[in-house]
Amino acid sequence: MGGGMKVFVVRAVMVVVAMGAALVAAQDGQCACSSIPSRACTQIQLTSTGPDACTVVDTTCGGCVCDAAGTSTCDFVNAFTYEFIDGSEPLCSQTAATQIATCPFETATFTCATSQAVQWVPPLTCTISAASFPAGATLTGATMSILETANGTATLGNQKGTQADGSYRAFIFQTVLSSPAEGLFGDWTDIDTGDNVVSIAPFTDLTEFVAFGPATLTVPANDNFTSLAQPLIDGGTDIVLTLTADSQLTSSPDFTSVILNSAFATVDVTIQVTYTT
């Protein structure tokens, strides 16, 4: 392995794991593993090559280790550690390969649901409970899945002396808000019925049934989810998500009146937060 390549790989692996020594990746595999508590430790870090030179840095160790008696299964990286040649800085050399385990993701699942007229009053609230995570849990991401069905009725009028040929479309506008940290999740996509084409005889009203779904909509977590949510969960603070829905009916100008008589939406929400211990 050339000197320049060695420095690049060491830095890449250090982003993933901290196990008390600088590392160079070789290959991946899986092992039985167990978790160990996080603790303060030191790490021997490669700083230059030709000859190899290292320094000692303070860091945090913990996570998972390959353990034949472990009850979990971890992915691991075969890696090389570094040791000081004469027991002190700066000259160092690679030692034998060791297995560096990555803790498997665990998932905390939260659900909520509503079935009510749109506009939702009150809005739907979903809670990510801090008590659902073990002490020391490190959040790694989240997803929100919403199974939605909507329906309603609309009345379109034609008070002209000729037939009216046109179209209408019903919308439900939807939002997800989070507190006490804002912006944890992205957009909850608005839904609509698409264009519905109808013909209405002179001096006649037409009442139409409109429907959407069932469909599963995914609301992604934003990139800042873990950085904003982690201190809240660590501090025992629940995260409250507020889901709102409102409705609207639009039409082409061919009709003399358009009224959305009713709109009703049913949603089942599943939030999954992944973490390691």
RAFEN-V646714 format. One record per residue. PHI is phi in degrees with one decimal (NA if undefined). D_CENTER is the distance of its C-alpha to the mean C-alpha in whole Angstrom. Layout:
phi:PHI d_center:D_CENTER
phi:PHI d_center:D_CENTER
This chain:
phi:NA d_center:38
phi:-73.6 d_center:39
phi:-62.2 d_center:39
phi:-62.3 d_center:36
phi:-63.6 d_center:34
phi:-61.7 d_center:34
phi:-62.6 d_center:33
phi:-61.3 d_center:30
phi:-67.6 d_center:28
phi:-58.1 d_center:29
phi:-64.7 d_center:27
phi:-64.4 d_center:24
phi:-69.9 d_center:24
phi:-62.2 d_center:24
phi:-64.6 d_center:21
phi:-88.1 d_center:19
phi:-135.6 d_center:22
phi:-137.8 d_center:25
phi:-125.6 d_center:27
phi:91.1 d_center:30
phi:-159.1 d_center:31
phi:-69.4 d_center:31
phi:-131.4 d_center:29
phi:-126.0 d_center:30
phi:-71.4 d_center:28
phi:-121.3 d_center:30
phi:-156.9 d_center:28
phi:-105.9 d_center:26
phi:-169.8 d_center:26
phi:-131.6 d_center:25
phi:-148.7 d_center:27
phi:-66.0 d_center:27
phi:-149.1 d_center:26
phi:-139.0 d_center:26
phi:-98.1 d_center:24
phi:-127.4 d_center:26
phi:-65.5 d_center:25
phi:-68.7 d_center:24
phi:-156.2 d_center:28
phi:-72.7 d_center:29
phi:-155.3 d_center:31
phi:-115.0 d_center:32
phi:-132.0 d_center:32
phi:-87.9 d_center:34
phi:-114.5 d_center:33
phi:-69.6 d_center:34
phi:-112.8 d_center:36
phi:-159.3 d_center:38
phi:-126.8 d_center:40
phi:71.9 d_center:43
phi:-78.1 d_center:44
phi:-65.5 d_center:41
phi:-128.8 d_center:40
phi:-131.7 d_center:38
phi:-139.8 d_center:37
phi:-101.4 d_center:36
phi:-125.1 d_center:32
phi:-83.2 d_center:31
phi:-154.8 d_center:27
phi:-117.8 d_center:25
phi:-109.9 d_center:26
phi:145.0 d_center:24
phi:100.2 d_center:22
phi:-126.1 d_center:23
phi:-131.5 d_center:26
phi:-63.5 d_center:28
phi:-151.2 d_center:30
phi:-58.1 d_center:33
phi:-94.0 d_center:32
phi:-68.1 d_center:29
phi:-101.3 d_center:27
phi:-110.6 d_center:24
phi:-116.5 d_center:23
phi:-117.5 d_center:22
phi:-74.8 d_center:22
phi:-136.0 d_center:24
phi:-115.3 d_center:26
phi:-75.9 d_center:29
phi:-143.4 d_center:30
phi:-106.6 d_center:33
phi:-98.3 d_center:34
phi:-120.4 d_center:36
phi:-130.8 d_center:39
phi:-73.3 d_center:42
phi:-63.3 d_center:45
phi:-108.3 d_center:48
phi:86.7 d_center:45
phi:-147.5 d_center:45
phi:-63.5 d_center:43
phi:-107.3 d_center:43
phi:-69.5 d_center:44
phi:-146.1 d_center:41
phi:-149.0 d_center:41
phi:-70.8 d_center:38
phi:-106.7 d_center:39
phi:-66.6 d_center:38
phi:-67.8 d_center:35
phi:-136.3 d_center:32
phi:-96.7 d_center:29
phi:-108.0 d_center:26
phi:-91.1 d_center:24
phi:-110.6 d_center:20
phi:-60.4 d_center:19
phi:-70.3 d_center:17
phi:-70.1 d_center:13
phi:-114.6 d_center:14
phi:-129.6 d_center:12
phi:-105.2 d_center:12
phi:-113.1 d_center:12
phi:-129.5 d_center:13
phi:-131.2 d_center:15
phi:-159.0 d_center:17
phi:-158.6 d_center:19
phi:-154.1 d_center:22
phi:-147.2 d_center:25
phi:-158.0 d_center:27
phi:-65.1 d_center:29
phi:-100.2 d_center:27
phi:-75.3 d_center:27
phi:-72.1 d_center:25
phi:-136.3 d_center:27
phi:-79.3 d_center:25
phi:-68.6 d_center:22
phi:-81.8 d_center:19
phi:-117.3 d_center:18
phi:-124.2 d_center:15
phi:-118.1 d_center:15
phi:-92.1 d_center:13
phi:-83.3 d_center:16
phi:-63.0 d_center:16
phi:-68.8 d_center:19
phi:-81.0 d_center:17
phi:-107.7 d_center:16
phi:-70.3 d_center:19
phi:-58.3 d_center:21
phi:83.5 d_center:20
phi:-63.6 d_center:16
phi:-110.6 d_center:14
phi:-68.3 d_center:10
phi:-120.8 d_center:8
phi:164.3 d_center:5
phi:-159.5 d_center:3
phi:-138.7 d_center:4
phi:-127.8 d_center:7
phi:-120.2 d_center:10
phi:-125.4 d_center:13
phi:-89.3 d_center:17
phi:-129.4 d_center:19
phi:-133.4 d_center:23
phi:-139.4 d_center:25
phi:-156.1 d_center:29
phi:176.9 d_center:32
phi:-130.4 d_center:35
phi:-135.3 d_center:37
phi:-115.4 d_center:40
phi:-116.1 d_center:42
phi:-113.6 d_center:45
phi:-133.3 d_center:48
phi:-99.2 d_center:51
phi:-101.6 d_center:53
phi:-84.8 d_center:56
phi:-126.7 d_center:54
phi:-63.4 d_center:51
phi:-106.7 d_center:47
phi:-113.1 d_center:45
phi:-162.0 d_center:42
phi:-142.0 d_center:38
phi:-140.7 d_center:35
phi:-148.9 d_center:32
phi:-106.2 d_center:30
phi:-122.2 d_center:26
phi:-125.4 d_center:24
phi:-95.1 d_center:22
phi:-133.1 d_center:18
phi:-138.6 d_center:16
phi:-124.8 d_center:13
phi:-115.9 d_center:14
phi:-127.5 d_center:13
phi:-150.9 d_center:16
phi:-76.2 d_center:17
phi:-91.6 d_center:15
phi:-90.7 d_center:14
phi:72.4 d_center:12
phi:-74.3 d_center:9
phi:-121.5 d_center:7
phi:-80.8 d_center:9
phi:-79.6 d_center:12
phi:-91.3 d_center:13
phi:-60.0 d_center:16
phi:-64.1 d_center:19
phi:-118.5 d_center:21
phi:-151.7 d_center:25
phi:-85.2 d_center:28
phi:76.7 d_center:29
phi:-74.9 d_center:33
phi:-111.0 d_center:35
phi:-93.7 d_center:39
phi:-137.7 d_center:42
phi:-121.6 d_center:45
phi:-123.8 d_center:47
phi:-65.5 d_center:51
phi:-57.9 d_center:53
phi:53.9 d_center:53
phi:-135.1 d_center:50
phi:-105.4 d_center:47
phi:-126.1 d_center:44
phi:-102.7 d_center:41
phi:-117.5 d_center:38
phi:-91.4 d_center:36
phi:-118.1 d_center:32
phi:-150.4 d_center:29
phi:-141.0 d_center:25
phi:85.3 d_center:24
phi:-70.0 d_center:23
phi:-145.5 d_center:19
phi:-103.0 d_center:16
phi:-110.2 d_center:13
phi:-106.3 d_center:10
phi:-109.0 d_center:8
phi:-76.5 d_center:5
phi:-74.1 d_center:3
phi:-74.2 d_center:7
phi:-60.7 d_center:8
phi:-90.8 d_center:10
phi:-56.6 d_center:7
phi:-65.9 d_center:9
phi:-68.1 d_center:12
phi:-85.8 d_center:12
phi:-80.2 d_center:11
phi:-56.4 d_center:13
phi:-64.6 d_center:17
phi:-68.0 d_center:16
phi:-63.8 d_center:15
phi:-59.4 d_center:18
phi:-87.9 d_center:20
phi:77.2 d_center:20
phi:-97.8 d_center:19
phi:-69.8 d_center:17
phi:-106.5 d_center:14
phi:-108.6 d_center:15
phi:-104.5 d_center:13
phi:-114.3 d_center:16
phi:-106.7 d_center:16
phi:-119.6 d_center:20
phi:-145.5 d_center:21
phi:-139.4 d_center:25
phi:-128.6 d_center:27
phi:-157.0 d_center:30
phi:-121.3 d_center:32
phi:-122.8 d_center:34
phi:-151.6 d_center:37
phi:-70.2 d_center:39
phi:-76.7 d_center:42
phi:-75.8 d_center:44
phi:-99.0 d_center:44
phi:-87.9 d_center:46
phi:-155.7 d_center:43
phi:-139.5 d_center:40
phi:-134.5 d_center:38
phi:-89.6 d_center:35
phi:-69.8 d_center:37
phi:-157.8 d_center:33
phi:-145.4 d_center:30
phi:-139.8 d_center:28
phi:-132.8 d_center:24
phi:-120.7 d_center:23
phi:-133.8 d_center:19
phi:-121.0 d_center:17
phi:-108.7 d_center:14
phi:-125.0 d_center:12
phi:-113.9 d_center:9
phi:-119.1 d_center:8
phi:-112.5 d_center:7
phi:-93.9 d_center:8
phi:-156.6 d_center:11
phi:-118.8 d_center:15
phi:-122.7 d_center:18
